[in-house]
Amino acid sequence: MDHAPLPEAAFLADWTDRLRASAERPVVGILLRGSHARRAATAYSDVDLDVLVSTTGPTPATTSGGPGPCRASTPPVAPGQPCAAGRSAPVGPSGRAGGARRGATTGPVDPPAGSTRGRWPTGTPYDARRAYLAEVDGRIVHVSVAARDVRTWVDRLGEPADWAFGLPVTTPTRLLWADPTWRRRIDLPVLCQPADQPRLEELVATLGKVAGALAADDPIGVRLAAADLARLCPSVLRPANPGVRVASRRAAFAAALDLPVAPAGYRDDMLLCLGVRPGGTVEVGVAAARLVSGVLPLVRPYADRVAETAGPDLARALCDGRLERYVAQLSRAVGDAPQVPAPGARQSVTVPVPESSPRDGGPGGAVRPSRLDPAVAARLRRTPDGLVAAVVRQHDTGEVLMVAWMDDEALHRTLTTGRATYWSRSRQEYWVKGATSGHHQYVRSVALDCDGDALLVGVDQVGAACHTGERTCFFTELPVVQGVRP
């Protein structure tokens, strides 16, 4: 798809002048955001502008950039007619300068009660939206303006983005103009918003809403609750997954579906619950129950994070099995959703990761589809079932910890996620070390041997590497006749 070019400098400069002149408070900065700032806009994208204003101070009569759109105190300007400076007034849907957006009035926002025009009480929040339709070269462009006081703008950056599936956000921005005293503080190449907390309590409560809607024979209620549940899943799974940041809603959707540590069938169940993939009402309910029951063992090692947001009792219930029994109770209302087995003491289980399914392959070649770099894949000498041995050692001491197997996709995930991922020959599925036991392996290096049939993986091992609870799998010494070097 061809992307629209960034708006011309003259267009942006003109709108910067207009917005500075028409503001109810002194402007400290104007930024371009959205798809144009990401250079991902199409011919149908609107132009998103953030106007940052001071929390106090008089409204200047003029600005250095010249007068902008006419204020409400002057007669409305006819669409397309010039303002005092000779520029065309932005055309609003009512035929006057500026149109309403999401219930806002068409004129400039009036000062709050008790204040005088031109002077605002210190610290008074300001949050206004304006929409304009401007004609440029025979086309109408939608200009969307969000005006906020600096404090409100900064506070919003400290909150999770409501469209990001609970994932942290890093989105490009472009400063169009700033007051010199503010430039260093707001001239940022990207704006960051934090991830949401793992909202496990809300996830479980939403499953209760799914069960209740099914019991009430309310198919719309089932689908609405299931969609809410699916949007919560990525934030709950985030502590068990490698860090990822997103820049757009589409990127957030893709990242939410592609979490490497996830329950069996996670991707399909998410698509069903979100309504992207068609399915019957009961099928959607069962998918919701399957998601929640599959999430519990994966987040059990992070009970302390749950305690921070939902309190210590829910964290204890996650560890002692009460929460699992409660979810099973809810699941019975929507069908027999299979449970992911929880690991017992000194046990580990493999965690299935979707997106790959077995297929036939030639001897010594890749058996399953993979995103591994072809140049790396070409150097591998695999077993007939498409595997390469991986010797795992502690990166700083050289201690050998374990031996496992990788196929092409497991190697790709190990190289790109920072978490050691293997292929289980017995279960025929991928597993991420530490996803259920909490004994994570954070990858520091990967080397391929001279024959291409073995890998040496350097990791930062958390806790025991062996499923028996021992630090290393090589704890059984055998009797040996020691050789003596001549």
KETIDREN-89134 format. One record per residue: residue number from 1; residue in one letter; x, y, z negated of N, C-alpha, C in turn. Coordinates in steps of 0.2 Angstrom, whole numbers, m for minus. Atoms other than C-alpha are relative to their C-alpha. Example, Ala and Ser with C-alpha at 12.3 -4.5 7.8 and 13.67 -1.06 7.14 Angstrom:
2
1_a_4_m6_0_62_m22_m39_4_6_0
2_s_m4_m6_1_68_m5_m36_m4_5_m3
//
This chain:
486
1_m_4_m6_0_0_0_0_4_6_0
2_d_m4_m6_m1_7_17_5_m2_5_m6
3_h_2_m4_6_8_29_m10_0_7_3
4_a_1_m7_m2_3_47_m9_7_4_m2
5_p_m6_m3_2_18_59_m10_m2_5_m6
6_l_1_m5_5_20_70_m25_m2_6_2
7_p_3_m7_m2_10_86_m25_6_5_2
8_e_m5_m5_m2_20_100_m16_1_4_m6
9_a_m2_m4_6_30_111_m28_m4_6_0
10_a_4_m6_0_20_126_m22_m7_m1_m4
11_f_7_2_3_3_117_m27_1_0_m8
12_l_m1_0_7_10_113_m44_2_6_m4
13_a_m1_m7_3_17_130_m47_m6_4_m1
14_d_6_m4_0_1_138_m42_m5_m2_m6
15_w_4_2_6_m9_127_m55_3_1_m6
16_t_m3_m2_6_4_130_m68_m2_7_m2
17_d_2_m7_1_1_149_m66_m7_1_m2
18_r_7_m1_1_m18_147_m66_m1_m2_m7
19_l_2_3_7_m18_136_m82_3_4_m5
20_r_m3_m4_5_m6_147_m91_m4_7_m1
21_a_4_m7_0_m17_163_m87_m7_m2_m3
22_s_7_2_2_m34_154_m91_0_m3_m7
23_a_0_4_6_m29_146_m108_m2_5_m6
24_e_3_m3_6_m38_151_m124_6_2_m5
25_r_m6_m1_5_m21_150_m134_6_0_4
26_p_m7_0_m4_m3_153_m129_2_m7_2
27_v_m2_7_m3_3_139_m118_8_m1_m2
28_v_m7_1_1_20_131_m123_3_m5_5
29_g_m3_5_m5_21_118_m110_m5_m3_4
30_i_4_3_m4_13_110_m95_3_m6_3
31_l_m4_6_m3_17_92_m89_m5_m3_5
32_l_3_4_m5_12_81_m75_1_m7_m2
33_r_0_6_2_7_64_m80_m4_m5_5
34_g_4_5_m4_m2_48_m73_4_m2_6
35_s_m3_3_m6_1_40_m56_4_4_4
36_h_m5_m4_m4_9_55_m48_6_0_m3
37_a_m6_0_4_22_56_m62_4_m7_1
38_r_m3_7_m1_25_37_m60_2_m1_8
39_r_m1_0_m7_26_40_m41_m4_m7_3
40_a_4_5_m2_12_27_m39_m7_2_3
41_a_6_m3_m2_m2_38_m33_m2_m2_7
42_t_3_1_m7_m13_34_m18_m3_7_2
43_a_3_m6_m3_m22_47_m7_m7_1_m4
44_y_6_0_4_m37_44_m19_1_2_m8
45_s_m1_m1_7_m28_48_m35_m1_7_m2
46_d_1_m7_2_m32_63_m46_7_2_m3
47_v_m6_m3_2_m18_75_m52_m1_1_m8
48_d_1_0_7_m17_73_m71_5_5_m3
49_l_m4_m5_3_m10_88_m81_m1_1_m7
50_d_1_m1_7_m7_90_m99_2_8_m2
51_v_m1_m7_2_m8_108_m106_1_0_m7
52_l_m2_0_7_1_110_m123_m1_8_m2
53_v_1_m7_3_m5_126_m133_3_0_m7
54_s_m2_m1_7_1_133_m149_m6_m1_m5
55_t_5_1_5_m8_130_m165_m3_7_m3
56_t_2_m7_3_m9_149_m169_3_5_5
57_g_m3_m5_m4_m6_165_m160_m5_4_4
58_p_5_m3_m4_m15_178_m150_0_m2_8
59_t_0_2_m7_m20_175_m132_3_6_4
60_p_m3_m5_m4_m9_185_m120_m5_3_5
61_a_4_m3_m6_m18_197_m108_2_m2_7
62_t_m3_2_m7_m6_192_m94_5_m5_m2
63_t_m6_5_0_7_179_m91_5_2_5
64_s_m5_m1_m5_23_180_m82_m1_m3_7
65_g_1_3_m6_17_169_m69_m6_4_4
66_g_5_m3_m3_3_181_m64_m7_m2_m2
67_p_7_2_2_m16_180_m67_m2_m6_3
68_g_2_6_m2_m24_164_m65_m8_0_2
69_p_8_0_m1_m43_158_m63_m3_5_m4
70_c_3_m5_3_m55_171_m68_m3_m3_m7
71_r_3_3_6_m61_169_m86_m8_1_0
72_a_7_0_0_m79_167_m92_m3_7_m1
73_s_2_m7_2_m79_186_m97_m1_4_7
74_t_1_m3_m7_m78_190_m78_m5_m3_4
75_p_5_3_m4_m91_187_m65_3_m6_3
76_p_m2_6_m3_m90_169_m58_3_2_7
77_v_m2_m1_m7_m80_168_m42_m3_m6_4
78_a_3_5_m5_m88_160_m27_5_m5_2
79_p_m5_5_m2_m80_143_m22_4_2_6
80_g_m5_m2_m5_m65_146_m11_2_7_1
81_q_m2_m7_0_m65_165_m14_6_1_m4
82_p_m6_m1_4_m49_173_m20_m1_3_m6
83_c_0_m3_7_m46_178_m38_4_7_1
84_a_m4_m7_0_m37_195_m42_6_m1_3
85_a_m6_0_m3_m21_188_m37_0_m3_7
86_g_0_2_m7_m27_182_m20_0_m7_1
87_r_0_8_0_m27_163_m24_m7_m2_0
88_s_6_3_0_m42_152_m21_m2_m2_m7
89_a_2_3_6_m52_148_m37_m1_m7_1
90_p_2_7_0_m53_130_m41_m7_m1_0
91_v_7_0_m1_m70_124_m36_m2_m6_m5
92_g_3_5_5_m80_115_m50_m7_m2_3
93_p_6_2_m3_m95_105_m47_m6_4_m1
94_s_6_m4_0_m107_119_m52_1_6_4
95_g_m1_m6_m5_m99_131_m39_3_6_m4
96_r_m4_m5_3_m89_141_m52_7_m3_m2
97_a_m7_2_1_m71_141_m57_0_m5_m6
98_g_m1_5_5_m69_125_m67_m7_m4_m1
99_g_6_4_1_m81_110_m69_1_m4_m6
100_a_0_3_6_m86_100_m84_3_m7_1
101_r_m2_7_0_m78_83_m88_m2_m3_m7
102_r_2_3_6_m85_71_m101_m3_4_m5
103_g_4_m4_4_m97_83_m108_2_6_m2
104_a_m3_m7_2_m86_98_m110_m4_5_4
105_t_3_m6_m3_m93_115_m106_4_2_6
106_t_m4_m2_m6_m89_123_m89_4_6_m1
107_g_m4_m6_1_m82_139_m96_6_m2_m5
108_p_m6_1_5_m66_141_m107_m4_m2_m7
109_v_2_1_7_m68_134_m125_m1_6_m4
110_d_1_m6_4_m75_147_m137_4_m2_m6
111_p_m3_1_6_m65_149_m153_m5_m2_m5
112_p_5_3_5_m72_140_m168_m3_5_m4
113_a_4_m4_4_m84_148_m180_4_3_m5
114_g_m4_m3_6_m76_161_m192_6_3_3
115_s_m6_m3_m2_m62_165_m181_m1_6_5
116_t_1_m5_m5_m59_180_m170_3_m2_7
117_r_m3_1_m7_m56_180_m151_7_2_0
118_g_m7_m2_m1_m38_180_m147_5_m2_m6
119_r_m3_2_6_m33_173_m165_m3_m6_m2
120_w_3_7_3_m35_155_m171_3_m1_m7
121_p_m3_2_7_m33_149_m189_6_m5_1
122_t_m5_4_0_m17_141_m192_m2_m7_m1
123_g_1_7_1_m17_122_m189_m7_m2_3
124_t_6_2_m3_m34_122_m180_1_m5_6
125_p_m1_4_m6_m35_107_m169_m3_3_7
126_y_3_m2_m7_m38_110_m150_0_m6_4
127_d_0_5_m5_m43_97_m138_m6_1_5
128_a_5_m2_m5_m52_102_m122_2_m4_7
129_r_0_3_m7_m55_93_m105_m3_4_5
130_r_2_m4_m5_m57_102_m89_1_m4_7
131_a_m1_3_m7_m60_95_m71_m1_5_5
132_y_0_m5_m6_m57_105_m55_0_m4_6
133_l_0_2_m7_m60_101_m37_3_5_4
134_a_m4_m5_m4_m47_110_m26_1_m2_7
135_e_m1_2_m7_m46_111_m7_7_1_2
136_v_m7_m1_m3_m29_108_0_1_m3_6
137_d_m1_3_m7_m25_106_18_m6_m4_3
138_g_6_3_m3_m43_102_22_m3_m6_m4
139_r_2_5_4_m44_89_8_m2_2_m7
140_i_2_m2_7_m52_90_m9_4_m4_m5
141_v_m5_4_4_m40_85_m23_m3_1_m7
142_h_3_0_7_m47_81_m41_6_2_m5
143_v_m5_m2_5_m36_90_m54_m3_m1_m7
144_s_3_2_7_m39_83_m72_5_3_m5
145_v_m4_m4_5_m33_94_m86_m2_m2_m7
146_a_1_1_7_m31_89_m104_4_5_m4
147_a_m4_m5_3_m27_104_m115_m1_m2_m8
148_r_0_2_7_m22_100_m133_6_5_m4
149_d_m6_m3_4_m12_109_m147_5_m5_m1
150_v_m6_4_0_5_103_m149_0_m6_m5
151_r_0_5_5_2_94_m165_m5_m5_1
152_t_4_5_m2_m13_85_m159_3_m5_6
153_w_m3_3_m6_m3_80_m143_5_m5_m3
154_v_m5_4_3_11_73_m154_m3_m6_m4
155_d_4_5_4_m1_64_m165_m2_m6_4
156_r_3_5_m4_m9_55_m151_6_m4_3
157_l_m5_4_m2_8_49_m145_2_m5_m5
158_g_m1_5_6_10_41_m162_m5_m5_m1
159_e_6_5_1_m6_30_m159_1_m4_6
160_p_0_4_m6_m7_15_m148_m5_2_5
161_a_4_m1_m6_m14_17_m131_m6_m5_0
162_d_6_5_0_m32_10_m130_m1_m4_6
163_w_0_4_m6_m29_3_m113_5_m5_1
164_a_m6_4_m1_m13_m6_m116_0_m7_m3
165_f_0_6_3_m19_m22_m124_4_m1_m6
166_g_m4_0_7_m10_m18_m140_8_0_2
167_l_m7_0_m1_7_m17_m131_3_7_0
168_p_m3_m7_0_19_m2_m132_1_3_7
169_v_0_m4_m7_19_11_m118_6_4_0
170_t_m5_m5_m2_33_20_m110_m2_2_7
171_t_2_m3_m6_26_31_m96_4_6_2
172_p_m4_m5_m2_35_43_m85_m4_7_0
173_t_3_m7_0_31_62_m86_5_5_3
174_r_m4_m5_m3_37_78_m78_m2_6_m2
175_l_2_m7_3_38_95_m86_0_5_6
176_l_0_m5_m5_32_108_m75_2_7_m2
177_w_m2_m7_3_34_123_m86_0_m1_m8
178_a_0_0_7_39_126_m104_2_7_m3
179_d_m2_m6_4_41_141_m116_7_m2_m2
180_p_m7_1_2_60_142_m119_1_m3_m7
181_t_0_2_7_58_139_m137_m2_m7_m1
182_w_3_6_1_49_123_m134_3_m5_5
183_r_m2_4_m5_58_116_m119_4_m6_m2
184_r_m4_5_2_70_105_m128_m4_m6_m4
185_r_5_4_3_56_97_m138_m5_m4_4
186_i_5_3_m4_44_93_m124_3_m2_7
187_d_m3_2_m6_56_90_m109_2_m7_0
188_l_m1_7_1_55_71_m110_m1_m3_7
189_p_1_3_m6_58_60_m95_m6_m6_0
190_v_5_5_2_46_47_m103_m4_2_m6
191_l_4_0_6_32_47_m116_m1_m7_m3
192_c_1_6_3_31_33_m128_m5_0_m5
193_q_5_1_5_17_26_m138_1_m7_m3
194_p_m2_6_4_19_12_m151_m5_m6_2
195_a_4_6_m1_12_m6_m150_m6_1_m6
196_d_5_0_5_m4_m9_m160_2_m6_m5
197_q_m1_5_5_m3_m19_m176_m3_m7_2
198_p_3_6_m1_m7_m38_m175_m7_0_m4
199_r_7_0_3_m26_m37_m178_m3_m6_m1
200_l_3_7_0_m29_m55_m183_m7_0_m3
201_e_6_0_4_m43_m51_m195_m6_2_6
202_e_5_m2_m5_m53_m42_m180_0_m5_5
203_l_0_5_m5_m48_m56_m168_m5_m6_m3
204_v_5_5_3_m57_m69_m180_m7_3_m1
205_a_6_m2_1_m71_m58_m184_m4_1_7
206_t_3_m1_m7_m74_m55_m165_m2_m7_2
207_l_2_6_m1_m75_m74_m163_m7_m2_m3
208_g_7_1_4_m89_m74_m176_m5_4_4
209_k_5_m4_m4_m98_m61_m165_m2_m5_6
210_v_1_4_m6_m96_m73_m150_m5_m6_m2
211_a_4_6_3_m103_m88_m161_m7_3_m1
212_g_6_m3_2_m117_m76_m167_m5_1_6
213_a_4_m1_m6_m122_m71_m149_m2_m6_3
214_l_3_6_m3_m123_m89_m143_m6_m3_m4
215_a_6_3_4_m134_m94_m158_m6_4_1
216_a_5_m4_m1_m145_m79_m154_m2_0_8
217_d_2_0_m7_m146_m84_m135_1_6_3
218_d_m1_m6_m3_m138_m68_m130_6_0_4
219_p_m6_1_m4_m127_m71_m115_4_7_1
220_i_m3_m6_m1_m123_m52_m113_5_1_m6
221_g_m4_m1_6_m117_m51_m131_6_m5_0
222_v_m6_5_0_m106_m67_m129_5_3_5
223_r_m6_m2_m4_m97_m59_m114_3_6_m2
224_l_m3_m6_3_m95_m42_m122_5_m2_m6
225_a_m4_2_6_m88_m50_m138_6_m4_2
226_a_m6_4_m3_m77_m62_m128_5_5_3
227_a_m4_m5_m3_m70_m47_m118_4_4_m5
228_d_m3_m3_5_m66_m38_m134_6_m5_m3
229_l_m4_5_3_m58_m54_m141_7_m1_4
230_a_m6_1_m4_m46_m56_m126_4_6_0
231_r_m4_m6_0_m41_m38_m127_5_0_m7
232_l_m4_0_6_m35_m41_m145_6_m5_0
233_c_m5_5_0_m25_m57_m141_7_2_1
234_p_m7_m2_m1_m9_m49_m134_3_3_m6
235_s_m3_m4_6_m7_m38_m150_2_m5_m5
236_v_m1_5_5_m9_m53_m161_6_m5_1
237_l_m6_4_m2_4_m63_m151_6_3_1
238_r_m6_m4_m1_16_m49_m149_6_m2_m4
239_p_m6_1_4_27_m53_m164_4_m7_2
240_a_m3_7_m2_30_m71_m157_3_1_7
241_n_m2_m1_m7_35_m64_m140_6_5_1
242_p_m5_m5_m2_50_m54_m132_m3_7_1
243_g_2_m6_m1_48_m36_m132_m2_2_7
244_v_2_m2_m7_39_m28_m117_m3_7_m1
245_r_3_m7_0_34_m10_m113_m4_1_7
246_v_4_m1_m6_21_m5_m100_m1_7_2
247_a_1_m7_m2_18_11_m90_m7_1_3
248_s_6_m1_m3_1_8_m83_m5_m5_m2
249_r_5_5_2_m16_m1_m86_1_m6_4
250_r_m1_6_m4_m12_m13_m72_6_m4_m2
251_a_m6_4_3_5_m17_m79_m1_m3_m7
252_a_2_3_6_m2_m19_m96_m4_m7_1
253_f_4_6_m1_m15_m32_m89_5_m5_2
254_a_m4_5_m3_m1_m41_m80_4_m3_m6
255_a_m4_2_6_10_m41_m96_m4_m4_m5
256_a_4_4_5_m4_m47_m107_m2_m7_2
257_l_1_7_m2_m7_m62_m96_6_m4_1
258_d_m6_4_m1_11_m67_m94_4_m1_m6
259_l_m4_1_6_16_m68_m112_3_m7_0
260_p_m3_7_0_29_m83_m113_m2_m4_m6
261_v_3_4_6_23_m88_m130_m7_1_m1
262_a_7_0_0_5_m92_m129_m3_m7_0
263_p_3_7_1_m8_m106_m132_m1_m3_7
264_a_1_4_m6_m11_m119_m119_m6_3_3
265_g_5_m3_m4_m22_m113_m105_m2_7_m1
266_y_1_m7_2_m20_m95_m111_m2_4_5
267_r_1_m4_m6_m20_m87_m94_m7_m1_2
268_d_7_1_m3_m36_m95_m88_m5_2_m5
269_d_5_m2_5_m45_m92_m105_m1_7_0
270_m_0_m7_0_m40_m74_m104_m4_3_5
271_l_4_m2_m6_m47_m72_m87_m7_m1_0
272_l_7_1_1_m63_m80_m91_m3_5_m5
273_c_3_m4_5_m66_m70_m107_0_8_3
274_l_0_m7_m3_m61_m53_m98_m5_1_6
275_g_5_0_m6_m74_m58_m84_3_1_7
276_v_m3_0_m6_m61_m58_m71_m1_m6_4
277_r_1_6_m3_m64_m76_m67_m7_m2_m2
278_p_7_1_2_m82_m82_m66_m1_m6_m4
279_g_1_5_4_m89_m94_m79_m7_0_m3
280_g_6_0_3_m105_m99_m88_1_3_m7
281_t_m1_m3_7_m109_m92_m105_3_m4_m5
282_v_m3_5_5_m105_m107_m115_8_m1_2
283_e_m7_1_m2_m89_m109_m105_5_6_m2
284_v_m3_m6_3_m84_m91_m110_1_m1_m7
285_g_0_0_7_m88_m94_m128_6_m5_m2
286_v_m5_5_2_m77_m110_m128_7_2_1
287_a_m6_m3_m1_m63_m101_m120_2_5_m6
288_a_m1_m4_6_m64_m88_m134_2_m3_m6
289_a_m2_4_6_m63_m101_m147_6_m3_1
290_r_m6_3_m1_m49_m109_m139_6_5_m1
291_l_m5_m5_0_m39_m93_m138_2_1_m8
292_v_m1_m1_7_m41_m90_m157_3_m6_m3
293_s_m3_6_3_m38_m108_m162_7_m1_2
294_g_m7_1_m3_m22_m108_m151_5_5_m3
295_v_m4_m6_2_m16_m91_m158_3_m2_m7
296_l_m2_0_7_m15_m96_m176_6_m4_m2
297_p_m7_2_2_0_m108_m177_5_4_3
298_l_m6_m4_m3_10_m96_m166_1_6_m4
299_v_m1_m6_4_7_m82_m178_2_m1_m7
300_r_m1_2_7_9_m92_m194_7_2_m2
301_p_m7_m2_3_28_m88_m195_0_8_m1
302_y_0_m8_1_23_m69_m195_m5_2_m5
303_a_6_m2_5_11_m70_m210_2_6_m3
304_d_m1_m7_4_20_m55_m218_m2_6_4
305_r_3_m5_m4_15_m45_m203_m7_1_m1
306_v_8_0_1_m3_m50_m205_m1_3_m7
307_a_2_m3_7_m2_m45_m224_1_7_1
308_e_0_m7_0_3_m28_m219_m6_4_2
309_t_6_m3_m3_m13_m25_m209_m6_m2_m3
310_a_7_3_2_m26_m37_m216_1_m2_m8
311_g_0_2_7_m20_m40_m234_3_m7_m1
312_p_m3_6_1_m11_m54_m243_m4_m6_0
313_d_4_6_0_m26_m66_m244_m1_m3_7
314_l_0_2_m6_m28_m67_m226_6_m3_3
315_a_m7_3_m2_m9_m70_m224_0_m7_m3
316_r_m1_6_3_m10_m84_m237_m5_m5_3
317_a_5_4_m4_m26_m91_m228_3_m3_6
318_l_m3_2_m6_m16_m92_m212_5_m5_m1
319_c_m5_5_2_m2_m102_m221_m3_m6_m3
320_d_3_6_4_m13_m114_m232_m5_m3_4
321_g_5_4_m4_m25_m119_m218_m7_2_m1
322_r_7_m2_1_m41_m110_m224_m2_4_6
323_l_2_m4_m6_m41_m98_m209_m1_m5_6
324_e_1_5_m6_m39_m113_m197_m6_m4_m1
325_r_7_4_2_m54_m122_m206_m5_5_2
326_y_5_m5_m2_m64_m106_m204_m1_1_7
327_v_1_m1_m7_m60_m104_m186_m3_m6_3
328_a_3_7_m3_m64_m123_m183_m8_1_m1
329_q_7_m1_2_m81_m119_m192_m4_4_5
330_l_3_m4_m6_m84_m105_m179_0_m3_6
331_s_m1_3_m6_m78_m115_m165_m6_m5_1
332_r_5_5_0_m91_m129_m169_m7_4_3
333_a_7_m3_m2_m105_m116_m165_1_2_8
334_v_0_m1_m7_m98_m113_m147_2_m6_4
335_g_m2_6_m4_m92_m131_m143_6_m2_m3
336_d_m6_3_3_m78_m142_m147_6_3_3
337_a_m6_m3_m3_m63_m131_m143_6_m4_m3
338_p_m6_4_2_m47_m141_m144_4_4_m4
339_q_m4_m3_4_m36_m136_m158_8_m1_2
340_v_m7_1_m1_m17_m133_m156_3_m3_m7
341_p_m2_3_6_m9_m144_m169_5_5_m4
342_a_m5_m4_4_0_m134_m183_6_m4_m2
343_p_m5_4_3_17_m140_m188_0_m1_m7
344_g_m1_2_8_20_m148_m205_7_2_m2
345_a_m7_m1_3_35_m146_m216_5_m4_4
346_r_m6_3_m4_51_m149_m207_m2_m4_6
347_q_2_2_m6_42_m152_m191_0_6_5
348_s_1_m5_m6_42_m143_m174_m5_m3_5
349_v_4_3_m5_30_m144_m160_2_5_6
350_t_m1_m4_m6_31_m138_m142_m6_4_1
351_v_6_m5_m2_21_m123_m136_0_0_7
352_p_1_m1_m7_14_m124_m119_m1_7_3
353_v_1_m6_m4_16_m110_m107_m2_m1_7
354_p_3_1_m7_5_m108_m92_4_3_6
355_e_m3_m2_m7_9_m103_m74_4_m5_4
356_s_m3_5_m4_18_m118_m69_m3_m7_m1
357_s_3_6_0_12_m135_m64_4_m5_4
358_p_m5_5_m3_21_m151_m59_m2_0_8
359_r_1_2_m7_23_m154_m40_6_m4_2
360_d_m6_5_m3_34_m166_m30_6_4_2
361_g_m6_m3_m3_51_m161_m26_6_m6_1
362_g_m5_5_m2_66_m170_m19_5_m1_m5
363_p_m5_1_5_80_m178_m29_5_5_m1
364_g_m5_m5_1_91_m166_m37_m2_7_2
365_g_2_m7_m2_80_m151_m32_m5_2_m5
366_a_5_m3_4_67_m140_m41_m6_m4_0
367_v_6_4_1_52_m150_m47_m6_4_m1
368_r_6_m4_2_41_m136_m53_2_7_3
369_p_m1_m6_m3_38_m119_m45_4_5_m5
370_s_m4_m4_4_50_m106_m52_2_7_3
371_r_m2_m7_m2_55_m87_m51_8_1_m1
372_l_m8_m1_1_74_m91_m54_3_3_6
373_d_m4_m3_m6_86_m81_m43_2_m6_4
374_p_m2_6_m4_89_m92_m28_7_m1_0
375_a_m7_0_0_107_m88_m29_3_m5_m6
376_v_m2_4_5_108_m96_m46_m3_m7_1
377_a_3_6_m2_96_m110_m41_4_m5_4
378_a_m4_4_m5_107_m115_m27_6_m3_m3
379_r_m6_3_3_122_m119_m39_m2_m5_m5
380_l_2_5_5_112_m131_m50_0_m7_3
381_r_1_7_m2_114_m150_m49_m4_m3_m5
382_r_5_2_5_99_m157_m57_m1_m7_0
383_t_2_7_1_93_m174_m63_m6_m1_5
384_p_6_1_m4_80_m183_m52_m7_3_m2
385_d_7_m3_2_66_m175_m62_1_8_m1
386_g_m1_m7_m1_74_m158_m59_2_4_m6
387_l_m2_m3_7_82_m154_m76_8_0_0
388_v_m7_m1_2_99_m148_m82_1_0_m7
389_a_m1_0_7_106_m151_m99_2_7_m2
390_a_m2_m6_3_108_m136_m110_3_m1_m7
391_v_m3_0_6_120_m136_m124_0_6_m4
392_v_1_m7_3_116_m123_m137_5_0_m6
393_r_m4_m2_5_128_m115_m149_m1_6_m3
394_q_0_m7_4_129_m101_m162_5_4_4
395_h_m4_m5_m4_136_m86_m152_6_2_m3
396_d_m6_m3_3_148_m80_m165_5_m5_m3
397_t_m5_5_3_155_m96_m173_2_m5_4
398_g_m1_6_m4_154_m108_m159_m3_m6_m2
399_e_3_7_3_145_m121_m170_m6_m2_5
400_v_5_3_m5_135_m133_m158_m6_m2_m4
401_l_6_1_3_117_m133_m163_m4_m5_2
402_m_5_5_m2_107_m144_m152_1_m1_8
403_v_0_1_m7_105_m151_m134_m7_m1_2
404_a_7_1_m3_89_m149_m124_1_1_8
405_w_0_0_m7_84_m148_m106_m4_6_3
406_m_3_m6_m4_80_m134_m94_m2_m2_7
407_d_1_0_m7_72_m134_m77_1_7_3
408_d_m1_m7_m3_73_m119_m65_m4_6_m4
409_e_4_m5_3_59_m110_m73_2_2_m7
410_a_m2_m1_7_64_m113_m91_7_5_0
411_l_m7_m4_0_82_m106_m86_m2_8_2
412_h_2_m6_m2_73_m91_m78_m3_4_m6
413_r_3_m3_6_63_m87_m94_6_1_m5
414_t_m6_m1_5_79_m89_m105_4_6_2
415_l_m5_m6_m2_89_m77_m94_m4_7_0
416_t_3_m6_m1_75_m64_m93_m4_2_m6
417_t_4_m2_6_66_m64_m110_4_0_m6
418_g_m4_0_6_80_m66_m122_m2_m5_m5
419_r_2_5_4_72_m81_m130_1_m7_3
420_a_m2_6_m3_78_m99_m127_m7_m4_1
421_t_6_4_m2_65_m109_m117_2_m6_3
422_y_m2_6_m2_66_m127_m113_m6_m4_3
423_w_5_4_m3_56_m141_m104_0_m6_m4
424_s_1_6_4_49_m155_m114_m1_m6_4
425_r_1_6_m5_51_m172_m105_m6_m4_m3
426_s_5_5_3_39_m181_m117_m7_4_1
427_r_6_m4_m1_25_m167_m116_m1_3_6
428_q_0_m3_m7_29_m161_m99_m3_7_0
429_e_2_m7_1_27_m143_m104_6_4_m2
430_y_m5_m4_2_38_m128_m108_m1_1_m7
431_w_0_m2_7_42_m123_m126_5_5_m1
432_v_m4_m6_2_50_m108_m134_2_m2_m7
433_k_m3_1_6_62_m112_m148_m2_5_m6
434_g_2_m5_6_55_m105_m165_m7_3_1
435_a_7_m3_m1_37_m101_m158_m4_m2_m5
436_t_5_2_5_29_m112_m171_4_m1_m7
437_s_m4_1_6_43_m115_m184_3_6_m3
438_g_m4_m6_2_50_m97_m185_7_0_1
439_h_m7_1_m1_67_m104_m181_2_2_7
440_h_m1_m2_m7_70_m93_m166_7_0_2
441_q_m7_0_m3_85_m93_m154_0_6_4
442_y_m1_m6_m4_89_m76_m148_6_0_5
443_v_m5_2_m5_99_m78_m132_6_6_0
444_r_m5_m5_m1_116_m69_m131_4_m2_6
445_s_m4_1_m6_125_m78_m117_m3_m7_3
446_v_1_6_m3_122_m92_m104_5_m1_6
447_a_m6_1_m5_136_m100_m94_m2_m7_4
448_l_1_6_m4_135_m114_m80_7_m3_1
449_d_m6_3_0_148_m127_m80_2_m1_7
450_c_m3_1_m7_160_m131_m65_m4_m4_5
451_d_3_5_m5_149_m145_m58_m8_2_1
452_g_7_m3_m1_132_m135_m60_m5_m5_m3
453_d_5_4_2_124_m149_m70_m1_1_m8
454_a_1_m1_7_125_m142_m88_1_8_m1
455_l_0_m7_2_122_m125_m96_3_0_m8
456_l_m3_m1_7_131_m118_m112_m4_7_m2
457_v_5_m6_2_118_m106_m121_3_2_m7
458_g_m2_m4_6_125_m94_m134_m6_3_m3
459_v_6_m3_4_111_m89_m147_2_2_m6
460_d_0_m1_7_108_m81_m163_m5_m4_m3
461_q_5_5_2_100_m95_m172_m3_3_m7
462_v_3_m2_7_87_m90_m186_m2_m7_m3
463_g_2_6_4_86_m104_m199_3_m6_3
464_a_m2_7_m2_87_m123_m194_m1_0_8
465_a_1_2_m7_90_m128_m176_m3_m7_1
466_c_3_7_m1_85_m146_m179_m7_m1_m3
467_h_7_1_3_67_m152_m182_0_m3_m6
468_t_0_3_6_73_m161_m197_1_5_m6
469_g_m1_m5_5_77_m145_m206_7_2_m1
470_e_m7_m1_1_96_m146_m204_2_6_5
471_r_m3_m6_m4_106_m131_m197_1_m3_7
472_t_m2_3_m6_112_m142_m183_m2_m7_1
473_c_2_7_m2_106_m158_m174_6_m5_m1
474_f_m6_5_1_124_m165_m176_3_0_m7
475_f_m2_0_7_125_m168_m194_1_m7_m2
476_t_m2_7_1_128_m187_m193_7_m2_2
477_e_m7_2_m2_146_m191_m193_1_m8_1
478_l_m2_7_m2_152_m207_m185_7_m2_m2
479_p_m7_2_1_167_m217_m190_4_0_6
480_v_m4_0_m6_181_m214_m178_8_0_m2
481_v_m8_1_1_200_m218_m176_2_7_3
482_q_m3_m6_m2_208_m201_m175_6_m1_4
483_g_m6_0_m3_221_m198_m162_5_5_m2
484_v_m5_m5_2_237_m190_m165_4_2_6
485_r_m4_m3_m6_245_m178_m153_7_m2_m1
486_p_m8_1_0_263_m183_m148_4_6_m1
//
